[in-house]
Amino acid sequence: MLRYTLMRFGIFVGCLLAVWGLVYSGLAPRGLGDSNGLWIILLALVFSAPISFVVLRKQRDVASESIVRRVDRAKAGLEANRSQEDDVDDDTRGTQGRAQDQEQEQAKAS
């Protein structure tokens, strides 16, 4: 996951430098007034998103599989905890039920 994030950040920085060069050389339009820095960042985001989508497909799939495995482990752990709680609850109810049955039998015998 960290590798994918760093690679995506690297593509963004590369696009940022390329857009900055294009804007300051006059090949790309400048932003309005003092918004030139924001304009460059926005253009870099617009260009880096599709590049990352195509170039990092394999790394994105690997990261996704890693996340799915972690979620499945967490779900299994929660299910194990839930079943342990159910077993303890069933045991407790069984003990209480037997005690109530014994009390009722003693009351009938009296």
C-alpha positions, 0 to 999 in steps of 0.5 A: 500500500505504501509503495502504491501511494509513493508511486502515485505521489511520484507521478503527481510530482512529475506532472507538477514539474511538467505543468510548471515548465509548460506554464512558465514557458508559455505553452500552457495558459497561466492562471488568473491573477495570483492563482497561478500556483493553484492553477498549476497544482490543479492541472497536475492533478488532472493530468496525473489521475489518468496516468496513475490509473493506467500505469499503476493498475498492477500495483493498485490490484496488489494493494487492493488484494492486501486490503481485502485480506486484512478486512477478511482477517478482521471479519474472522476475528470478530466472528470468532469473538462473537461465537465465544460470547455466544458460547459463554452466554449459552453456558450461563443461561444453561447453568441458570436454567438448571438452577431454576429447575432445581428450585422449582422441584424443591418448591413442589416437593415442599 
